[in-house]
């Protein structure tokens, strides 16, 4: 069981602002990501995780789902660092076709990934990440990020290195 606080189902200001920001997919040239205006409920998250893995013994306590791509893959904050605040937890993606992985090491770095024009699905699907800077999302990251700006490819590589077994660990939960 993950130790969380009662108020951690409220979107932090950066994600609330992101939810109010239009993200243009632009015929495949933009970011395929739709942020939610609230975290999914604990019940919805548990139902999703059980359906995604086929494992009905799991609960979704370790995840705070906050957005999706066009195919229904979900982006979530994952409590991968016990005892640390939500903003310091990694962001992960679990796709509609079983793809999964760590997107960024924390919410701040996630904002920089988006600012580089790269969405959660793309971080998981591809090893090469060509920056396509997005001025609107760069402005959002500049307002809220507490980590320095770095290229998305570096942020993604750092997160993968810190959590190298995330995908395998998730796959092992599947029935």
Backbone as CSV, one residue per row, in Angstrom:
resi,resn,N_x,N_y,N_z,CA_x,CA_y,CA_z,C_x,C_y,C_z
1,UNK,0.845,-1.184,0.000,0.000,0.000,0.000,0.886,1.242,0.000
2,UNK,0.600,2.160,-0.859,1.356,3.403,-0.978,0.828,4.409,0.035
3,UNK,1.737,5.051,0.744,1.346,6.095,1.682,1.183,7.409,0.918
4,UNK,-0.023,7.926,0.899,-0.298,9.194,0.241,-1.090,10.069,1.199
5,UNK,-1.274,11.304,0.813,-2.063,12.205,1.647,-3.450,12.352,1.052
6,UNK,-4.389,12.743,1.868,-5.775,12.851,1.430,-5.955,13.877,0.328
7,UNK,-5.134,14.911,0.306,-5.339,15.979,-0.674,-4.559,15.772,-1.975
8,UNK,-3.932,14.615,-2.157,-3.128,14.429,-3.352,-3.947,14.067,-4.584
9,UNK,-5.255,14.173,-4.522,-6.113,13.995,-5.689,-6.458,15.353,-6.311
10,UNK,-5.909,16.424,-5.748,-6.098,17.754,-6.331,-4.942,18.011,-7.282
11,UNK,-5.275,18.491,-8.479,-4.214,18.799,-9.432,-3.314,19.896,-8.881
12,UNK,-2.005,19.709,-8.988,-1.112,20.816,-8.627,-1.317,21.954,-9.637
13,UNK,-0.971,23.178,-9.273,-1.216,24.326,-10.155,-0.694,24.137,-11.577
14,UNK,0.464,23.549,-11.759,1.011,23.368,-13.111,0.106,22.489,-13.965
15,UNK,-0.402,21.393,-13.396,-1.284,20.516,-14.171,-2.658,21.147,-14.378
16,UNK,-3.126,21.927,-13.411,-4.401,22.636,-13.588,-4.285,23.638,-14.735
17,UNK,-3.164,24.356,-14.792,-2.930,25.302,-15.885,-2.775,24.560,-17.214
18,UNK,-2.088,23.427,-17.198,-1.936,22.614,-18.405,-3.299,22.179,-18.924
19,UNK,-4.211,21.822,-18.033,-5.547,21.390,-18.433,-6.323,22.504,-19.135
20,UNK,-5.989,23.745,-18.850,-6.650,24.892,-19.480,-5.935,25.329,-20.757
21,UNK,-4.852,24.655,-21.108,-4.038,25.021,-22.255,-4.408,24.154,-23.447
22,UNK,-4.697,24.795,-24.564,-5.003,24.044,-25.774,-3.718,23.436,-26.323
23,UNK,-3.767,22.145,-26.540,-2.624,21.437,-27.118,-3.051,20.971,-28.500
24,UNK,-2.389,21.492,-29.507,-2.752,21.237,-30.894,-2.041,20.005,-31.419
25,UNK,-2.833,19.053,-31.902,-2.247,17.852,-32.486,-1.767,18.122,-33.914
26,UNK,-2.412,19.010,-34.633,-1.982,19.491,-35.957,-1.645,18.362,-36.926
27,UNK,-2.597,17.499,-37.178,-2.418,16.431,-38.169,-1.148,15.623,-37.951
28,UNK,-0.901,15.253,-36.728,0.249,14.413,-36.431,1.535,15.169,-36.201
29,UNK,1.556,16.472,-36.387,2.771,17.259,-36.195,2.856,17.877,-34.805
30,UNK,1.763,17.839,-34.068,1.762,18.416,-32.727,1.910,17.338,-31.674
31,UNK,1.335,17.586,-30.520,1.420,16.662,-29.394,0.074,15.975,-29.228
32,UNK,0.078,14.652,-29.269,-1.134,13.863,-29.076,-1.322,13.638,-27.580
33,UNK,-1.858,14.645,-26.905,-2.063,14.572,-25.467,-3.221,15.469,-25.069
34,UNK,-4.133,14.897,-24.283,-5.293,15.630,-23.778,-5.252,15.616,-22.256
35,UNK,-4.827,16.724,-21.626,-4.782,16.751,-20.158,-6.191,16.843,-19.575
36,UNK,-6.377,16.234,-18.418,-7.656,16.281,-17.703,-7.678,17.493,-16.784
37,UNK,-8.883,17.927,-16.422,-9.007,19.045,-15.485,-9.062,18.568,-14.036
38,UNK,-8.913,17.254,-13.828,-8.852,16.671,-12.486,-8.195,15.299,-12.605
39,UNK,-7.595,14.843,-11.517,-7.104,13.468,-11.514,-8.307,12.531,-11.586
40,UNK,-8.146,11.370,-12.219,-9.191,10.366,-12.155,-9.376,9.957,-10.702
41,UNK,-10.564,9.517,-10.371,-10.833,9.072,-9.001,-10.047,7.799,-8.704
42,UNK,-9.935,7.484,-7.424,-9.249,6.258,-7.005,-9.942,5.037,-7.606
43,UNK,-11.262,5.048,-7.647,-12.010,3.921,-8.191,-11.761,3.762,-9.684
44,UNK,-11.797,4.881,-10.429,-11.540,4.817,-11.875,-10.117,4.337,-12.159
45,UNK,-9.179,4.810,-11.368,-7.785,4.415,-11.567,-7.602,2.931,-11.291
46,UNK,-8.202,2.426,-10.238,-8.115,0.998,-9.935,-8.767,0.178,-11.041
47,UNK,-9.950,0.586,-11.496,-10.627,-0.133,-12.587,-9.750,-0.165,-13.837
48,UNK,-9.170,0.980,-14.182,-8.300,1.059,-15.366,-7.111,0.126,-15.221
49,UNK,-6.417,0.172,-14.080,-5.222,-0.648,-13.897,-5.570,-2.139,-13.965
50,UNK,-6.685,-2.511,-13.390,-7.105,-3.910,-13.434,-7.425,-4.344,-14.856
51,UNK,-8.101,-3.494,-15.605,-8.408,-3.824,-16.998,-7.145,-3.855,-17.841
52,UNK,-6.260,-2.894,-17.628,-5.036,-2.786,-18.431,-4.143,-4.000,-18.214
53,UNK,-4.048,-4.495,-16.972,-3.163,-5.610,-16.646,-3.872,-6.965,-16.668
54,UNK,-5.203,-6.960,-16.562,-5.923,-8.214,-16.415,-5.754,-8.812,-15.028
55,UNK,-5.195,-8.031,-14.113,-4.905,-8.485,-12.755,-5.880,-7.804,-11.799
56,UNK,-6.868,-8.552,-11.334,-7.926,-7.975,-10.499,-7.554,-7.885,-9.026
57,UNK,-6.320,-8.226,-8.692,-5.845,-8.090,-7.318,-5.187,-6.736,-7.065
58,UNK,-4.930,-5.980,-8.125,-4.232,-4.699,-8.001,-5.171,-3.585,-7.580
59,UNK,-4.592,-2.533,-6.995,-5.333,-1.285,-6.816,-4.504,-0.185,-7.471
60,UNK,-5.102,0.943,-7.702,-4.438,2.040,-8.398,-3.829,3.084,-7.487
61,UNK,-3.596,2.759,-6.223,-3.105,3.741,-5.256,-1.801,4.410,-5.666
62,UNK,-0.991,3.748,-6.439,0.320,4.301,-6.798,0.257,5.270,-7.974
63,UNK,-0.936,5.502,-8.544,-1.046,6.317,-9.755,-2.067,7.438,-9.597
64,UNK,-1.744,8.568,-10.237,-2.674,9.688,-10.347,-2.769,10.011,-11.837
65,UNK,-3.824,9.513,-12.490,-4.003,9.671,-13.930,-4.474,11.088,-14.222
66,UNK,-3.763,11.765,-15.156,-4.092,13.166,-15.433,-4.235,13.507,-16.911
67,UNK,-4.203,12.520,-17.804,-4.395,12.827,-19.214,-4.288,11.579,-20.064
68,UNK,-4.618,11.765,-21.353,-4.588,10.639,-22.274,-4.186,11.095,-23.661
69,UNK,-3.798,10.111,-24.477,-3.562,10.403,-25.890,-4.838,10.046,-26.645
70,UNK,-4.835,10.247,-27.953,-6.033,10.019,-28.752,-6.502,8.575,-28.797
71,UNK,-5.611,7.627,-28.536,-6.006,6.214,-28.574,-6.476,5.708,-27.210
72,UNK,-6.382,6.535,-26.184,-6.829,6.135,-24.852,-5.714,5.729,-23.908
73,UNK,-4.454,5.823,-24.347,-3.337,5.578,-23.444,-3.312,6.668,-22.381
74,UNK,-2.888,6.319,-21.165,-2.987,7.254,-20.046,-1.636,7.695,-19.500
75,UNK,-1.563,8.980,-19.166,-0.407,9.557,-18.484,-0.767,9.682,-17.012
76,UNK,0.210,9.355,-16.157,-0.056,9.370,-14.717,1.201,9.764,-13.955
77,UNK,0.976,10.338,-12.802,2.053,10.486,-11.829,2.101,9.144,-11.115
78,UNK,3.303,8.596,-10.974,3.501,7.302,-10.325,4.291,7.510,-9.043
79,UNK,3.768,7.017,-7.944,4.467,7.122,-6.665,5.617,6.116,-6.625
80,UNK,6.655,6.415,-7.386,7.829,5.565,-7.472,8.914,5.933,-6.478
81,UNK,8.713,7.043,-5.787,9.672,7.499,-4.765,8.917,7.638,-3.443
82,UNK,8.877,6.574,-2.656,8.113,6.603,-1.399,8.501,7.787,-0.513
83,UNK,7.465,8.405,0.048,7.674,9.490,0.989,7.926,10.850,0.376
84,UNK,8.011,10.942,-0.938,8.275,12.226,-1.589,6.960,12.846,-2.057
85,UNK,6.920,14.173,-2.159,5.688,14.844,-2.604,5.337,14.500,-4.053
86,UNK,4.089,14.688,-4.378,3.573,14.366,-5.708,4.406,15.009,-6.818
87,UNK,4.769,16.265,-6.685,5.514,16.967,-7.744,6.888,16.367,-7.997
88,UNK,7.406,15.586,-7.052,8.722,14.961,-7.201,8.635,13.517,-7.694
89,UNK,7.440,13.067,-7.974,7.246,11.693,-8.450,7.365,11.642,-9.976
90,UNK,7.771,10.489,-10.521,7.894,10.359,-11.966,6.542,10.355,-12.671
91,UNK,6.582,10.744,-13.931,5.421,10.687,-14.813,5.611,9.476,-15.714
92,UNK,4.557,8.678,-15.845,4.613,7.467,-16.660,3.482,7.472,-17.681
93,UNK,3.612,6.597,-18.665,2.576,6.448,-19.685,2.311,4.975,-19.888
94,UNK,1.031,4.633,-19.980,0.619,3.261,-20.253,-0.358,3.312,-21.414
95,UNK,0.119,2.837,-22.568,-0.623,2.971,-23.806,-1.734,1.962,-23.994
96,UNK,-2.574,2.255,-24.956,-3.735,1.414,-25.240,-3.355,0.071,-25.837
97,UNK,-2.149,-0.038,-26.363,-1.692,-1.293,-26.974,-0.631,-1.986,-26.130
98,UNK,-0.543,-1.623,-24.849,0.389,-2.284,-23.953,1.735,-1.606,-23.806
99,UNK,2.007,-0.560,-24.586,3.269,0.150,-24.422,3.258,0.889,-23.091
100,UNK,4.419,0.959,-22.458,4.492,1.656,-21.177,5.921,2.057,-20.889
101,UNK,6.066,3.093,-20.080,7.395,3.530,-19.701,7.355,4.814,-18.895
102,UNK,8.524,5.180,-18.409,8.672,6.417,-17.656,8.896,7.553,-18.650
103,UNK,8.154,8.623,-18.489,8.220,9.782,-19.383,9.224,10.808,-18.870
104,UNK,9.149,11.104,-17.581,10.007,12.129,-16.967,10.150,11.805,-15.490
105,UNK,11.227,12.279,-14.891,11.517,11.978,-13.499,10.654,12.714,-12.495
106,UNK,9.951,13.778,-12.930,9.086,14.548,-12.038,8.183,15.435,-12.886
107,UNK,7.249,16.101,-12.244,6.304,16.946,-12.992,6.995,18.106,-13.688
108,UNK,7.980,18.676,-13.048,8.701,19.793,-13.643,9.365,19.374,-14.959
109,UNK,10.069,18.249,-14.924,10.706,17.754,-16.146,9.672,17.392,-17.207
110,UNK,8.515,16.890,-16.783,7.445,16.594,-17.740,7.042,17.850,-18.504
111,UNK,6.964,18.972,-17.812,6.616,20.229,-18.485,7.653,20.584,-19.548
112,UNK,8.940,20.335,-19.260,9.989,20.619,-20.247,9.899,19.671,-21.441
113,UNK,9.498,18.428,-21.221,9.310,17.485,-22.329,8.210,18.005,-23.247
114,UNK,7.090,18.414,-22.659,6.004,18.984,-23.467,6.464,20.243,-24.194
115,UNK,7.240,21.081,-23.519,7.730,22.322,-24.142,8.566,22.024,-25.376
116,UNK,9.238,20.882,-25.388,10.030,20.462,-26.550,9.156,19.845,-27.639
117,UNK,7.838,19.825,-27.419,6.919,19.329,-28.438,6.776,17.820,-28.474
118,UNK,7.065,17.161,-27.361,7.015,15.703,-27.308,6.004,15.273,-26.250
119,UNK,5.088,14.405,-26.647,4.057,13.922,-25.745,4.443,12.624,-25.060
120,UNK,3.639,12.198,-24.100,3.936,10.983,-23.338,4.070,9.728,-24.211
121,UNK,3.167,9.536,-25.158,3.232,8.349,-26.009,4.543,8.304,-26.787
122,UNK,4.939,9.436,-27.343,6.171,9.483,-28.142,7.406,9.164,-27.308
123,UNK,7.396,9.533,-26.044,8.557,9.234,-25.204,8.714,7.731,-25.006
124,UNK,7.592,7.028,-25.002,7.614,5.584,-24.782,7.853,4.813,-26.081
125,UNK,7.285,5.292,-27.172,7.388,4.566,-28.440,8.746,4.694,-29.121
126,UNK,9.388,5.840,-28.980,10.582,6.118,-29.777,11.806,6.357,-28.903
127,UNK,12.953,5.969,-29.437,14.216,6.234,-28.759,14.821,7.568,-29.188
128,UNK,14.489,8.021,-30.378,14.960,9.318,-30.869,13.863,10.343,-30.624
129,UNK,14.236,11.483,-30.066,13.249,12.516,-29.735,13.699,13.849,-30.303
130,UNK,13.154,14.187,-31.457,13.498,15.443,-32.117,12.636,16.569,-31.538
131,UNK,13.294,17.582,-31.052,12.579,18.712,-30.450,11.804,19.483,-31.513
132,UNK,10.585,19.844,-31.154,9.725,20.723,-31.938,9.135,21.719,-30.952
133,UNK,9.935,22.692,-30.527,9.513,23.583,-29.436,8.117,24.168,-29.636
134,UNK,7.383,24.207,-28.543,6.035,24.731,-28.515,6.046,25.959,-27.602
135,UNK,5.796,27.127,-28.177,5.902,28.384,-27.424,4.941,28.441,-26.236
136,UNK,3.709,27.990,-26.430,2.724,28.032,-25.349,3.152,27.138,-24.187
137,UNK,3.578,25.918,-24.509,3.978,24.987,-23.455,5.324,25.373,-22.847
138,UNK,6.170,26.046,-23.617,7.420,26.571,-23.052,7.100,27.633,-22.006
139,UNK,6.152,28.504,-22.310,5.738,29.519,-21.341,5.195,28.902,-20.069
140,UNK,4.409,27.849,-20.197,3.870,27.161,-19.032,5.009,26.558,-18.207
141,UNK,5.959,25.903,-18.872,7.102,25.319,-18.158,7.928,26.403,-17.470
142,UNK,8.130,27.526,-18.133,8.901,28.617,-17.532,8.228,29.153,-16.273
143,UNK,6.883,29.125,-16.238,6.146,29.603,-15.059,6.225,28.626,-13.890
144,UNK,6.204,27.328,-14.173,6.041,26.350,-13.098,7.237,25.453,-12.823
145,UNK,8.106,25.266,-13.774,9.188,24.287,-13.600,10.165,24.728,-12.508
146,UNK,10.579,23.756,-11.739,11.569,24.002,-10.688,12.910,23.355,-11.045
147,UNK,12.943,22.647,-12.155,14.183,22.054,-12.656,14.642,22.875,-13.853
148,UNK,15.930,22.861,-14.138,16.408,23.643,-15.279,15.945,23.047,-16.605
149,UNK,15.799,23.919,-17.587,15.432,23.447,-18.922,16.568,22.612,-19.486
150,UNK,16.196,21.454,-20.014,17.124,20.560,-20.690,16.388,19.968,-21.880
151,UNK,17.117,19.485,-22.860,16.432,18.846,-23.989,15.604,17.645,-23.520
152,UNK,14.461,17.451,-24.150,13.586,16.334,-23.780,14.334,15.009,-23.845
153,UNK,15.190,14.836,-24.852,15.913,13.558,-24.967,16.754,13.280,-23.719
154,UNK,17.328,14.325,-23.109,18.119,14.150,-21.890,17.222,13.810,-20.696
155,UNK,16.090,14.491,-20.602,15.145,14.244,-19.510,14.627,12.810,-19.575
156,UNK,14.266,12.375,-20.767,13.738,11.019,-20.958,14.811,9.989,-20.618
157,UNK,16.023,10.221,-21.094,17.131,9.286,-20.813,17.406,9.206,-19.315
158,UNK,17.387,10.349,-18.618,17.605,10.354,-17.168,16.524,9.556,-16.447
159,UNK,15.277,9.746,-16.850,14.169,9.042,-16.202,14.258,7.544,-16.455
160,UNK,14.574,7.161,-17.679,14.729,5.732,-17.991,15.862,5.120,-17.184
161,UNK,16.952,5.876,-17.020,18.100,5.363,-16.258,17.766,5.217,-14.778
162,UNK,16.970,6.146,-14.253,16.612,6.064,-12.829,15.638,4.933,-12.542
163,UNK,14.750,4.645,-13.486,13.724,3.612,-13.307,13.818,2.595,-14.450
164,UNK,14.945,1.881,-14.532,15.190,1.025,-15.701,14.260,-0.179,-15.824
165,UNK,13.622,-0.597,-14.738,12.784,-1.796,-14.806,11.285,-1.492,-14.783
166,UNK,10.900,-0.220,-14.916,9.478,0.118,-14.832,8.642,-0.724,-15.801
167,UNK,9.001,-0.738,-17.064,8.216,-1.459,-18.065,8.143,-2.951,-17.738
168,UNK,9.267,-3.546,-17.374,9.286,-4.962,-17.036,8.457,-5.239,-15.787
169,UNK,8.534,-4.334,-14.808,7.759,-4.501,-13.583,6.261,-4.455,-13.881
170,UNK,5.853,-3.549,-14.744,4.430,-3.460,-15.130,4.034,-4.693,-15.910
171,UNK,4.873,-5.097,-16.860,4.559,-6.302,-17.645,4.394,-7.528,-16.741
172,UNK,5.170,-7.599,-15.664,5.100,-8.740,-14.749,3.779,-8.775,-13.980
173,UNK,3.107,-7.623,-13.877,1.805,-7.583,-13.194,0.677,-8.084,-14.083
174,UNK,0.921,-8.163,-15.374,-0.136,-8.543,-16.322,-0.443,-10.028,-16.233
175,UNK,-1.708,-10.341,-16.392,-2.170,-11.742,-16.348,-2.629,-12.171,-17.718
